[in-house]
Amino acid sequence: MGKNVQKEILSWIFTIALAFLIAMFIRTYVFELVDVPTGSMLNTIQINDKFIVNKFIYRFEPIKRGDIVVFRFPDDPKVNFVKRVIGIGGDVIEIKNGQLIRNGKVVKEPYIKEPMKGNFGPYVVPPGHYFMLGDNRNESMDSRFWQHKYVSKDQILGKIVFRIWPPDRIGSMSGK
């Protein structure tokens, strides 16, 4: 092989390796694609919808009530869940007569699929932790039912920011 061919091969190998490293960095620290395989977030998120998760946003802004996040399931950290943040550290969460009550006030939730069944709580959210509920409350396995009821900040992987599939529902998730 001539020197030019060797240089060309090495150049290609270097370019491919660099592209791979950049892609891995982006996937690990910046953005990731996720799909939602269950109906726990209906009607906001449909089964098998695909999203871009912003993994760095919470380095610059706090996690807020109402954010839809991807996190490690507290009872089995190998599994990732998608739910809505309902309570932040210090909040008292109750569910009575189908209504969410946060810190003694009824919360309007236009995004839930149907009124909740059952009474739950009160739950006092510890500092640095979050209380999560699915929008399809009557079919969601969420903080109400987990052994470890709260998600710590370090278990939160990122915020759902943009739906990329299916094509007829592509768009931003802000304000959902």
Backbone as a chain_set.jsonl record, in Angstrom:
{"seq": "MGKNVQKEILSWIFTIALAFLIAMFIRTYVFELVDVPTGSMLNTIQINDKFIVNKFIYRFEPIKRGDIVVFRFPDDPKVNFVKRVIGIGGDVIEIKNGQLIRNGKVVKEPYIKEPMKGNFGPYVVPPGHYFMLGDNRNESMDSRFWQHKYVSKDQILGKIVFRIWPPDRIGSMSGK", "coords": {"N": [[0.844, -1.186, 0.0], [0.456, 2.224, -0.745], [1.834, 5.285, 0.641], [-0.025, 7.376, 0.558], [-2.509, 6.066, 0.493], [-2.487, 4.792, 2.981], [-2.462, 7.065, 4.638], [-4.947, 8.128, 3.959], [-6.69, 6.094, 4.857], [-6.107, 6.14, 7.631], [-6.95, 8.748, 8.146], [-9.717, 8.505, 7.687], [-10.388, 6.621, 9.693], [-9.725, 8.112, 11.989], [-11.582, 10.238, 11.702], [-14.062, 8.885, 11.853], [-13.856, 7.762, 14.433], [-13.705, 10.117, 15.975], [-16.219, 11.266, 15.391], [-17.859, 9.296, 16.536], [-17.126, 9.557, 19.266], [-17.992, 12.19, 19.777], [-20.737, 11.88, 19.335], [-21.342, 10.063, 21.414], [-20.728, 11.66, 23.636], [-22.681, 13.689, 23.365], [-25.041, 12.145, 23.6], [-24.736, 11.163, 26.195], [-24.479, 13.434, 27.865], [-25.983, 15.63, 26.895], [-28.361, 15.434, 24.999], [-30.911, 12.933, 24.543], [-32.677, 10.275, 22.985], [-35.874, 9.028, 23.743], [-38.455, 6.595, 24.191], [-41.899, 6.082, 25.031], [-43.283, 3.427, 26.447], [-45.675, 2.765, 27.715], [-49.068, 3.416, 28.889], [-49.197, 5.28, 30.942], [-48.992, 8.034, 30.896], [-51.019, 9.008, 29.32], [-53.401, 11.436, 28.46], [-51.501, 13.092, 27.495], [-49.06, 12.037, 26.588], [-48.776, 9.613, 24.159], [-48.88, 6.013, 23.769], [-45.823, 4.638, 22.751], [-44.886, 7.046, 21.696], [-42.149, 9.145, 20.752], [-39.377, 10.947, 22.058], [-37.207, 13.823, 22.518], [-34.931, 14.176, 25.061], [-33.816, 16.615, 27.214], [-30.847, 16.687, 28.722], [-29.208, 18.413, 30.094], [-30.487, 20.645, 31.024], [-31.267, 21.008, 33.696], [-29.019, 21.821, 34.946], [-28.967, 24.473, 34.737], [-31.423, 25.533, 35.393], [-34.052, 25.239, 37.861], [-35.761, 22.156, 38.764], [-39.142, 21.98, 38.065], [-42.532, 22.074, 39.299], [-44.859, 20.313, 37.389], [-43.162, 19.822, 35.253], [-42.307, 17.384, 32.798], [-40.525, 14.539, 33.176], [-37.682, 12.327, 32.716], [-36.551, 9.649, 34.598], [-34.631, 7.603, 36.876], [-36.181, 4.774, 38.105], [-37.071, 4.682, 41.457], [-37.372, 2.255, 42.903], [-36.146, 0.36, 41.341], [-33.38, 1.035, 39.938], [-32.374, 0.374, 37.392], [-34.318, 0.713, 35.587], [-35.965, 3.113, 33.604], [-38.313, 5.751, 34.034], [-41.067, 7.797, 32.908], [-42.657, 10.599, 34.015], [-44.804, 13.143, 35.488], [-43.69, 15.928, 37.356], [-44.99, 16.527, 40.438], [-44.779, 17.273, 43.105], [-42.387, 19.157, 44.979], [-39.423, 19.401, 47.074], [-40.465, 19.825, 50.42], [-43.155, 20.217, 49.859], [-46.55, 19.292, 50.604], [-48.461, 16.659, 49.683], [-51.65, 15.542, 48.748], [-54.354, 13.396, 47.827], [-57.666, 13.671, 47.412], [-61.013, 12.755, 47.099], [-60.794, 12.589, 44.294], [-59.267, 14.787, 43.613], [-56.215, 16.611, 43.294], [-54.331, 17.845, 45.912], [-52.173, 20.267, 46.892], [-50.09, 21.431, 49.3], [-52.317, 22.234, 50.792], [-54.005, 23.419, 48.915], [-56.24, 23.063, 46.188], [-55.231, 21.725, 43.106], [-55.429, 22.681, 39.78], [-55.696, 20.568, 37.049], [-55.555, 20.287, 33.931], [-54.493, 18.46, 32.183], [-54.831, 15.793, 32.949], [-56.077, 12.469, 32.333], [-58.541, 11.504, 33.299], [-60.745, 11.978, 36.141], [-59.191, 11.245, 39.288], [-59.266, 8.151, 41.107], [-59.859, 7.175, 44.438], [-58.259, 7.909, 47.632], [-55.292, 9.391, 48.763], [-52.311, 9.848, 50.656], [-51.597, 12.144, 53.395], [-48.5, 13.092, 51.786], [-45.29, 14.065, 52.584], [-42.917, 15.76, 50.924], [-39.504, 15.149, 50.886], [-36.635, 17.398, 51.31], [-34.773, 18.131, 48.323], [-35.92, 16.129, 46.839], [-38.565, 14.622, 44.802], [-42.046, 14.307, 43.999], [-43.838, 12.173, 41.983], [-46.314, 11.81, 39.439], [-48.275, 10.011, 37.051], [-50.036, 11.179, 34.14], [-52.266, 9.741, 33.443], [-53.847, 8.928, 35.777], [-55.355, 6.831, 36.986], [-54.31, 4.567, 35.932], [-51.621, 4.58, 36.321], [-48.468, 3.634, 37.55], [-47.058, 5.073, 40.049], [-45.583, 7.556, 42.287], [-47.384, 7.225, 44.416], [-47.59, 4.504, 44.811], [-45.106, 3.313, 45.03], [-42.402, 1.671, 46.773], [-40.213, 3.252, 47.581], [-41.043, 6.34, 47.743], [-40.25, 8.82, 46.711], [-38.361, 10.715, 44.312], [-34.994, 11.33, 43.974], [-32.933, 14.211, 43.203], [-30.607, 13.455, 41.83], [-31.426, 11.179, 40.53], [-32.928, 12.01, 38.424], [-32.903, 12.168, 35.001], [-33.39, 13.915, 32.915], [-35.341, 16.406, 31.12], [-38.316, 16.063, 29.288], [-38.544, 17.465, 26.169], [-39.221, 17.709, 23.454], [-41.35, 16.277, 21.095], [-40.745, 13.77, 18.748], [-41.901, 11.791, 17.292], [-45.055, 10.345, 16.778], [-45.247, 11.503, 13.312], [-47.508, 13.214, 12.991], [-47.78, 14.476, 15.402], [-45.525, 15.905, 16.052], [-43.543, 18.148, 17.921], [-42.948, 20.818, 20.342], [-42.785, 20.217, 23.883], [-43.149, 22.024, 25.857], [-45.151, 23.638, 28.214], [-47.072, 21.681, 28.282]], "CA": [[0.0, 0.0, 0.0], [1.21, 3.465, -0.799], [1.693, 6.174, 1.8], [-1.259, 8.151, 0.425], [-3.624, 5.187, 0.853], [-2.422, 4.645, 4.438], [-2.898, 8.34, 5.224], [-6.393, 8.245, 3.733], [-7.335, 5.153, 5.774], [-5.961, 6.699, 8.984], [-7.806, 9.924, 8.216], [-11.089, 8.013, 7.836], [-10.508, 6.018, 11.029], [-9.747, 9.216, 12.949], [-12.847, 10.963, 11.548], [-15.138, 8.039, 12.375], [-13.676, 7.685, 15.893], [-14.073, 11.415, 16.529], [-17.677, 11.378, 15.276], [-18.417, 8.396, 17.539], [-16.913, 10.166, 20.582], [-18.88, 13.351, 19.881], [-22.096, 11.35, 19.485], [-21.465, 9.5, 22.761], [-20.759, 12.784, 24.562], [-23.997, 14.318, 23.252], [-26.046, 11.23, 24.15], [-24.535, 11.01, 27.631], [-24.559, 14.664, 28.644], [-26.751, 16.724, 26.327], [-29.682, 14.993, 24.555], [-31.096, 11.507, 24.312], [-34.001, 9.916, 22.485], [-36.584, 8.031, 24.551], [-39.839, 6.317, 23.818], [-42.747, 5.811, 26.183], [-43.941, 2.188, 26.054], [-46.892, 2.481, 28.488], [-50.118, 4.424, 28.844], [-49.291, 5.997, 32.215], [-49.016, 9.489, 30.683], [-52.124, 9.393, 28.442], [-53.464, 11.726, 27.045], [-50.395, 13.979, 27.125], [-48.107, 11.229, 25.831], [-49.39, 8.381, 23.669], [-48.014, 4.836, 23.779], [-44.787, 4.597, 21.722], [-44.375, 8.349, 21.277], [-40.699, 9.27, 20.915], [-39.052, 12.295, 22.516], [-35.856, 14.258, 22.838], [-34.782, 14.537, 26.468], [-32.746, 17.573, 27.471], [-30.16, 16.171, 29.898], [-28.39, 19.418, 30.769], [-31.297, 21.808, 31.389], [-31.356, 21.215, 35.138], [-27.785, 22.453, 35.436], [-29.161, 25.91, 34.603], [-32.707, 25.944, 35.963], [-34.543, 24.237, 38.815], [-36.845, 21.257, 38.39], [-40.368, 22.672, 38.447], [-43.807, 21.348, 39.296], [-45.435, 20.279, 36.047], [-42.204, 19.304, 34.271], [-42.355, 15.957, 32.478], [-39.121, 14.158, 33.276], [-37.229, 10.941, 32.661], [-35.776, 9.414, 35.811], [-34.422, 6.213, 37.288], [-37.226, 4.319, 39.023], [-36.432, 4.52, 42.769], [-37.398, 0.871, 43.383], [-35.284, -0.43, 40.461], [-32.671, 2.066, 39.171], [-32.037, -0.043, 36.022], [-35.484, 1.023, 34.756], [-36.282, 4.535, 33.507], [-39.729, 6.095, 33.99], [-41.455, 9.138, 32.482], [-43.809, 11.063, 34.792], [-44.891, 14.576, 35.723], [-43.321, 16.371, 38.699], [-46.166, 17.074, 41.122], [-44.348, 17.902, 44.342], [-40.954, 19.389, 45.187], [-39.073, 19.349, 48.477], [-41.256, 20.646, 51.328], [-44.579, 20.164, 49.526], [-47.417, 18.262, 51.178], [-49.327, 16.204, 48.59], [-52.77, 14.666, 49.095], [-55.379, 13.2, 46.811], [-58.944, 13.467, 48.101], [-62.198, 12.883, 46.255], [-60.419, 12.769, 42.898], [-58.557, 16.044, 43.382], [-54.87, 16.769, 43.818], [-54.2, 18.961, 46.844], [-50.764, 20.535, 47.182], [-49.932, 22.458, 50.34], [-53.633, 22.682, 51.232], [-54.775, 24.046, 47.843], [-56.59, 22.205, 45.06], [-54.453, 22.035, 41.904], [-56.137, 22.439, 38.512], [-54.871, 19.702, 36.203], [-56.275, 20.06, 32.678], [-53.796, 17.439, 31.411], [-55.076, 14.403, 33.355], [-57.002, 11.758, 31.443], [-59.857, 11.423, 33.933], [-60.605, 12.202, 37.59], [-58.538, 10.156, 40.024], [-60.045, 7.343, 42.043], [-59.164, 6.884, 45.686], [-57.654, 8.946, 48.456], [-53.899, 9.061, 49.043], [-51.545, 10.851, 51.378], [-50.649, 13.121, 52.871], [-47.085, 12.781, 51.585], [-44.433, 15.239, 52.755], [-41.777, 15.54, 50.038], [-38.252, 15.571, 51.537], [-35.789, 18.317, 50.536], [-33.958, 17.51, 47.284], [-36.665, 15.017, 46.257], [-39.724, 14.993, 44.0], [-43.181, 13.394, 43.988], [-44.188, 12.017, 40.568], [-47.563, 11.152, 39.063], [-48.594, 9.921, 35.634], [-51.248, 11.923, 33.784], [-53.348, 8.753, 33.41], [-53.716, 8.61, 37.192], [-55.972, 5.567, 37.395], [-53.55, 3.465, 35.331], [-50.204, 4.901, 36.445], [-47.684, 3.169, 38.693], [-46.286, 6.28, 40.353], [-45.126, 7.748, 43.673], [-48.377, 6.734, 45.38], [-47.538, 3.057, 44.984], [-43.743, 2.811, 45.125], [-41.82, 1.475, 48.095], [-39.483, 4.501, 47.783], [-42.048, 7.217, 47.134], [-39.724, 10.077, 46.194], [-37.249, 10.64, 43.366], [-33.971, 12.317, 44.308], [-32.492, 15.001, 42.051], [-29.597, 12.734, 41.043], [-32.092, 10.126, 39.747], [-33.591, 12.626, 37.276], [-31.995, 12.152, 33.856], [-33.622, 15.059, 32.051], [-36.697, 16.891, 30.875], [-38.879, 15.826, 27.954], [-38.684, 18.795, 25.585], [-39.69, 17.758, 22.069], [-41.853, 15.012, 20.54], [-40.261, 13.595, 17.375], [-42.674, 10.744, 16.631], [-45.303, 10.196, 15.349], [-45.152, 12.741, 12.53], [-48.646, 14.113, 13.128], [-47.757, 15.129, 16.717], [-44.197, 16.467, 16.295], [-43.557, 19.498, 18.471], [-42.429, 21.127, 21.673], [-43.583, 19.762, 25.015], [-43.251, 23.068, 26.873], [-46.522, 24.032, 28.468], [-47.984, 20.524, 28.216]], "C": [[0.883, 1.241, 0.0], [0.932, 4.326, 0.425], [0.402, 6.984, 1.736], [-2.478, 7.334, 0.832], [-3.658, 5.009, 2.376], [-2.901, 5.917, 5.136], [-4.405, 8.503, 5.101], [-7.157, 7.336, 4.692], [-7.27, 5.687, 7.208], [-6.846, 7.926, 9.167], [-9.272, 9.518, 8.422], [-11.311, 7.415, 9.222], [-10.591, 7.108, 12.1], [-11.086, 9.955, 12.902], [-14.011, 10.171, 12.132], [-15.051, 7.948, 13.903], [-14.089, 8.996, 16.557], [-15.593, 11.617, 16.489], [-18.362, 10.511, 16.327], [-18.286, 9.012, 18.941], [-17.825, 11.377, 20.793], [-20.319, 12.886, 20.091], [-22.315, 10.785, 20.89], [-21.524, 10.606, 23.813], [-22.145, 13.439, 24.553], [-25.062, 13.442, 23.888], [-25.939, 11.121, 25.666], [-24.853, 12.278, 28.407], [-25.517, 15.721, 28.129], [-28.184, 16.297, 25.985], [-29.711, 13.482, 24.416], [-32.501, 11.31, 23.762], [-34.599, 8.872, 23.408], [-37.942, 7.777, 23.93], [-40.584, 5.94, 25.083], [-43.592, 4.59, 25.832], [-45.256, 1.889, 26.782], [-47.885, 3.626, 28.359], [-50.219, 5.27, 30.099], [-49.356, 7.52, 32.064], [-50.091, 9.917, 29.68], [-52.904, 10.517, 29.114], [-52.324, 12.634, 26.582], [-49.409, 13.261, 26.224], [-48.801, 9.928, 25.45], [-48.378, 7.234, 23.726], [-47.127, 4.857, 22.538], [-44.435, 5.943, 21.104], [-42.872, 8.392, 21.558], [-40.349, 10.731, 21.155], [-37.561, 12.539, 22.574], [-35.879, 14.691, 24.302], [-33.592, 15.471, 26.593], [-32.087, 17.169, 28.788], [-29.366, 17.223, 30.656], [-29.194, 20.594, 31.306], [-31.298, 22.079, 32.892], [-30.028, 21.625, 35.766], [-27.965, 23.967, 35.477], [-30.481, 26.419, 35.173], [-33.213, 24.86, 36.902], [-35.606, 23.327, 38.185], [-38.125, 21.885, 38.932], [-41.562, 21.723, 38.474], [-44.372, 21.43, 37.88], [-44.479, 19.803, 34.973], [-42.451, 17.812, 34.042], [-40.91, 15.509, 32.342], [-38.919, 12.661, 33.075], [-36.339, 10.746, 33.877], [-35.602, 7.919, 36.046], [-35.479, 5.866, 38.332], [-36.596, 4.022, 40.384], [-36.396, 3.077, 43.292], [-36.561, -0.075, 42.527], [-34.544, 0.521, 39.519], [-32.232, 1.646, 37.766], [-33.148, 0.332, 35.048], [-35.721, 2.534, 34.781], [-37.792, 4.716, 33.382], [-39.876, 7.499, 33.422], [-42.717, 9.5, 33.257], [-43.755, 12.588, 34.896], [-44.486, 14.871, 37.168], [-44.538, 17.059, 39.312], [-45.761, 17.816, 42.387], [-42.838, 18.046, 44.389], [-40.696, 19.395, 46.696], [-39.863, 20.335, 49.334], [-42.744, 20.627, 51.043], [-45.276, 19.046, 50.303], [-48.448, 17.924, 50.104], [-50.402, 15.278, 49.143], [-53.657, 14.515, 47.871], [-56.642, 12.824, 47.562], [-60.076, 13.688, 47.116], [-61.855, 13.22, 44.811], [-59.66, 14.048, 42.601], [-57.169, 16.006, 44.005], [-54.841, 18.011, 44.692], [-52.722, 19.09, 47.187], [-50.701, 21.699, 48.163], [-51.275, 23.087, 50.711], [-54.494, 23.309, 50.156], [-55.023, 23.056, 46.718], [-55.822, 22.678, 43.828], [-55.3, 21.72, 40.675], [-55.197, 21.657, 37.602], [-55.607, 19.386, 34.9], [-55.682, 18.911, 31.854], [-54.148, 16.01, 31.819], [-56.175, 13.783, 32.493], [-58.422, 11.75, 31.99], [-59.677, 11.678, 35.425], [-60.008, 10.97, 38.288], [-59.524, 9.436, 40.92], [-59.209, 7.137, 43.292], [-58.639, 8.119, 46.381], [-56.26, 8.486, 48.835], [-53.277, 10.201, 49.838], [-52.124, 11.135, 52.743], [-49.224, 12.569, 52.777], [-46.311, 14.083, 51.75], [-43.149, 14.971, 51.972], [-40.497, 16.037, 50.728], [-37.47, 16.567, 50.677], [-34.936, 17.557, 49.524], [-34.619, 16.322, 46.604], [-37.93, 15.53, 45.578], [-40.772, 13.89, 44.068], [-43.705, 13.369, 42.562], [-45.542, 11.332, 40.404], [-47.646, 11.074, 37.543], [-49.875, 10.686, 35.359], [-52.475, 11.017, 33.693], [-53.41, 8.135, 34.81], [-54.275, 7.255, 37.595], [-55.258, 4.349, 36.825], [-52.044, 3.649, 35.501], [-49.604, 4.3, 37.706], [-46.72, 4.303, 39.027], [-45.994, 6.386, 41.84], [-46.106, 7.215, 44.712], [-48.167, 5.279, 45.737], [-46.135, 2.495, 45.177], [-43.338, 2.584, 46.572], [-41.041, 2.729, 48.499], [-40.263, 5.581, 47.039], [-41.499, 8.44, 46.415], [-38.522, 9.832, 45.299], [-36.25, 11.729, 43.756], [-33.509, 13.026, 43.033], [-31.494, 14.228, 41.193], [-30.186, 11.562, 40.258], [-32.772, 10.683, 38.498], [-32.581, 12.776, 36.144], [-32.188, 13.348, 32.939], [-35.094, 15.356, 31.872], [-37.102, 16.565, 29.443], [-39.149, 17.199, 27.334], [-39.325, 18.811, 24.199], [-40.12, 16.369, 21.609], [-41.378, 14.91, 19.094], [-41.023, 12.517, 16.61], [-43.958, 10.538, 17.395], [-45.353, 11.549, 14.637], [-46.314, 13.716, 12.732], [-48.684, 14.835, 14.477], [-46.38, 15.704, 17.051], [-44.347, 17.859, 16.896], [-43.034, 19.597, 19.88], [-43.368, 20.61, 22.752], [-43.695, 20.837, 26.09], [-44.714, 23.489, 26.997], [-47.519, 22.908, 28.414], [-48.288, 20.018, 29.606]], "O": [[1.919, 1.289, 0.663], [-0.051, 4.133, 1.141], [-0.205, 7.248, 2.774], [-3.392, 7.869, 1.459], [-4.725, 5.066, 2.987], [-3.654, 5.853, 6.108], [-5.063, 8.963, 6.034], [-8.157, 7.752, 5.277], [-8.277, 5.683, 7.916], [-7.427, 8.118, 10.235], [-9.978, 10.117, 9.233], [-12.332, 7.688, 9.853], [-11.423, 7.037, 13.004], [-11.661, 10.263, 13.946], [-14.854, 10.732, 12.832], [-16.07, 8.047, 14.587], [-14.754, 8.982, 17.593], [-16.179, 12.091, 17.462], [-19.338, 10.939, 16.943], [-19.243, 8.987, 19.715], [-18.37, 11.558, 21.882], [-21.037, 13.435, 20.927], [-23.367, 11.01, 21.489], [-22.284, 10.505, 24.776], [-22.713, 13.712, 25.61], [-25.902, 13.939, 24.639], [-26.957, 11.0, 26.348], [-25.433, 12.211, 29.49], [-25.843, 16.646, 28.873], [-29.127, 16.759, 26.627], [-28.684, 12.837, 24.2], [-33.405, 12.096, 24.049], [-33.914, 7.934, 23.815], [-38.501, 8.628, 23.238], [-39.985, 5.532, 26.077], [-44.512, 4.686, 25.019], [-45.892, 0.872, 26.503], [-47.576, 4.673, 27.79], [-51.24, 5.924, 30.308], [-49.735, 8.218, 33.004], [-50.086, 11.063, 29.23], [-53.027, 10.483, 30.338], [-52.205, 12.91, 25.389], [-48.97, 13.81, 25.213], [-49.344, 9.229, 26.305], [-47.168, 7.462, 23.729], [-47.604, 5.065, 21.422], [-43.749, 5.984, 20.083], [-42.389, 7.751, 22.49], [-40.929, 11.633, 20.552], [-36.758, 11.609, 22.665], [-36.736, 15.469, 24.721], [-32.494, 15.158, 26.134], [-32.695, 17.294, 29.85], [-28.893, 16.952, 31.76], [-28.636, 21.46, 31.981], [-31.326, 23.233, 33.319], [-29.931, 21.759, 36.986], [-27.219, 24.668, 36.161], [-30.632, 27.618, 35.408], [-32.848, 23.693, 36.759], [-36.257, 23.691, 37.206], [-38.194, 22.273, 40.098], [-41.596, 20.713, 37.771], [-44.36, 22.492, 37.257], [-44.917, 19.416, 33.889], [-42.766, 17.073, 34.976], [-40.162, 16.023, 31.51], [-39.834, 11.853, 33.236], [-35.473, 11.575, 34.159], [-36.325, 7.091, 35.492], [-35.648, 6.581, 39.32], [-35.683, 3.201, 40.47], [-35.489, 2.716, 44.042], [-36.292, -1.202, 42.945], [-35.022, 0.789, 38.417], [-31.755, 2.493, 37.01], [-32.958, 0.28, 33.833], [-35.684, 3.159, 35.841], [-38.467, 3.937, 32.71], [-38.935, 8.293, 33.449], [-43.727, 8.801, 33.172], [-42.799, 13.229, 34.457], [-44.883, 14.158, 38.09], [-45.048, 18.043, 38.776], [-46.326, 18.862, 42.709], [-42.101, 17.184, 43.91], [-41.633, 19.395, 47.494], [-39.93, 21.525, 49.025], [-43.532, 20.991, 51.916], [-44.686, 18.011, 50.613], [-49.211, 18.786, 49.668], [-50.114, 14.353, 49.902], [-53.705, 15.384, 47.0], [-56.696, 11.807, 48.253], [-60.099, 14.682, 46.39], [-62.53, 14.03, 44.176], [-59.431, 14.363, 41.433], [-56.966, 15.451, 45.085], [-55.266, 19.09, 44.277], [-52.101, 18.159, 47.699], [-51.189, 22.796, 47.891], [-51.374, 24.297, 50.917], [-55.623, 23.703, 50.444], [-54.13, 22.299, 46.338], [-55.766, 23.873, 43.539], [-55.828, 20.615, 40.548], [-54.042, 22.04, 37.41], [-56.22, 18.325, 34.781], [-56.323, 18.442, 30.914], [-53.793, 15.08, 31.095], [-57.07, 14.468, 31.999], [-59.385, 11.96, 31.253], [-58.555, 11.601, 35.926], [-60.285, 9.827, 37.924], [-60.483, 10.022, 41.424], [-57.995, 6.948, 43.213], [-58.581, 9.21, 45.814], [-56.061, 7.324, 49.19], [-53.668, 11.361, 49.707], [-53.037, 10.445, 53.196], [-48.805, 11.717, 53.561], [-46.642, 15.089, 51.124], [-42.384, 14.068, 52.311], [-40.411, 17.204, 51.11], [-37.621, 16.583, 49.455], [-34.433, 16.473, 49.82], [-33.961, 15.583, 45.873], [-38.323, 16.686, 45.738], [-40.448, 12.708, 44.178], [-43.989, 14.42, 41.987], [-45.872, 10.397, 41.133], [-47.154, 11.953, 36.836], [-50.715, 10.827, 36.247], [-53.602, 11.484, 33.851], [-53.068, 6.968, 35.0], [-53.712, 6.596, 38.469], [-55.569, 3.218, 37.198], [-51.267, 2.93, 34.872], [-50.159, 4.437, 38.797], [-45.694, 4.472, 38.369], [-46.143, 5.409, 42.574], [-45.686, 6.793, 45.79], [-48.52, 4.851, 46.836], [-45.989, 1.306, 45.463], [-43.863, 3.223, 47.484], [-41.184, 3.216, 49.621], [-40.14, 5.706, 45.82], [-42.197, 9.04, 45.597], [-37.765, 8.88, 45.492], [-36.608, 12.902, 43.857], [-33.672, 12.509, 41.927], [-31.524, 14.328, 39.967], [-29.505, 11.003, 39.398], [-33.152, 9.921, 37.609], [-31.544, 13.42, 36.299], [-31.251, 13.758, 32.253], [-35.966, 14.66, 32.393], [-36.33, 16.765, 28.506], [-39.891, 18.003, 27.898], [-39.912, 19.819, 23.805], [-39.362, 15.405, 21.716], [-41.574, 15.834, 18.303], [-40.815, 12.347, 15.409], [-43.918, 10.56, 18.626], [-45.484, 12.597, 15.271], [-46.115, 14.929, 12.651], [-49.525, 15.71, 14.682], [-46.095, 15.965, 18.219], [-45.169, 18.655, 16.443], [-42.72, 18.595, 20.523], [-44.584, 20.567, 22.568], [-44.283, 20.586, 27.142], [-45.412, 23.668, 25.999], [-48.721, 23.159, 28.493], [-49.035, 19.052, 29.762]]}, "num_chains": 1, "name": "protein.A"}
